[in-house]
Amino acid sequence: MSRTIVVGDIHGCYTELKDLLDKIDATPEDRLISVGDLVTKGPASREVLEFFRDNGNAQAVLGNHEYALLRYYKGEAVDLEPAQSRAIVELGDAFDDLMDWVSRFPHYLDLGSHMIVHAGIRPGRTMEEQSVEDLTELRTLDGPNPGSRIGTPWFERYEGAKTVIFGHWVFTSPLVRKNALGIDTGCVYGGRLTAVVLPEQRLVDIPARQAYAEKKE
């Protein structure tokens, strides 16, 4: 029976991604989904992107780091973070082709029982009414800005029937609620890379080989 493997924020940690898939015993028949932020901060953004692009059974939703690179690629005025600028240099002559592929990333994926987004959703709005900024940045509903960790987390107000699997907000261990699963466990900062295997909703993780970036508080 084929499975769906949803992986938390990878951030260029290609070796850890392979470690995790080995632990899960992933097969070519399994569907692989990333919650976004495939790139930046870690050592191998290009390898991660190319792995997902070349795997016919893999896909990703748009993360805030892909969104920033995509806006830059389209010629928009965007203040890139140093890690994003380094990722552009790393992607080199593949940048245009990879960004053309990234431009087709969905903003969310509806799996029926589960919804995959990068960051969060605003309760009370349909998925079509969610902005790309909220889907890629949202943490709190009443903080100084949507990406702030100060304020009421969106998942405390979310009452939808579908379980939302998300990344973006780094937790020491996965956030497990009745209708929300937060699976960014900070691999790039020396934490762990986490996946949830569906349909059984089994959590699997592996430790980072090392810390590649310093976490902002």
Rosetta blueprint (number, residue, H / E / L):
1 M L
2 S L
3 R L
4 T E
5 I E
6 V E
7 V E
8 G L
9 D L
10 I L
11 H L
12 G L
13 C L
14 Y H
15 T H
16 E H
17 L H
18 K H
19 D H
20 L H
21 L H
22 D H
23 K H
24 I H
25 D L
26 A L
27 T L
28 P L
29 E L
30 D L
31 R E
32 L E
33 I E
34 S E
35 V L
36 G L
37 D L
38 L L
39 V L
40 T L
41 K L
42 G L
43 P L
44 A L
45 S H
46 R H
47 E H
48 V H
49 L H
50 E H
51 F H
52 F H
53 R H
54 D H
55 N L
56 G L
57 N L
58 A E
59 Q E
60 A E
61 V L
62 L L
63 G L
64 N H
65 H H
66 E H
67 Y H
68 A H
69 L H
70 L H
71 R H
72 Y H
73 Y H
74 K L
75 G L
76 E L
77 A L
78 V L
79 D L
80 L L
81 E L
82 P H
83 A H
84 Q H
85 S H
86 R H
87 A H
88 I H
89 V H
90 E H
91 L H
92 G H
93 D H
94 A H
95 F H
96 D H
97 D H
98 L H
99 M H
100 D H
101 W H
102 V H
103 S L
104 R L
105 F L
106 P L
107 H L
108 Y L
109 L E
110 D E
111 L L
112 G L
113 S L
114 H E
115 M E
116 I E
117 V L
118 H L
119 A L
120 G L
121 I L
122 R L
123 P L
124 G L
125 R L
126 T L
127 M H
128 E H
129 E H
130 Q L
131 S L
132 V H
133 E H
134 D H
135 L H
136 T H
137 E H
138 L L
139 R L
140 T E
141 L L
142 D L
143 G L
144 P L
145 N L
146 P L
147 G L
148 S L
149 R L
150 I L
151 G L
152 T L
153 P E
154 W H
155 F H
156 E H
157 R L
158 Y L
159 E L
160 G L
161 A L
162 K L
163 T E
164 V E
165 I E
166 F E
167 G L
168 H L
169 W L
170 V L
171 F L
172 T L
173 S L
174 P L
175 L E
176 V E
177 R E
178 K L
179 N L
180 A E
181 L E
182 G E
183 I L
184 D L
185 T L
186 G E
187 C H
188 V H
189 Y H
190 G L
191 G L
192 R E
193 L E
194 T E
195 A E
196 V E
197 V E
198 L E
199 P L
200 E L
201 Q L
202 R E
203 L E
204 V E
205 D E
206 I E
207 P E
208 A L
209 R L
210 Q L
211 A L
212 Y L
213 A L
214 E L
215 K L
216 K L
217 E L
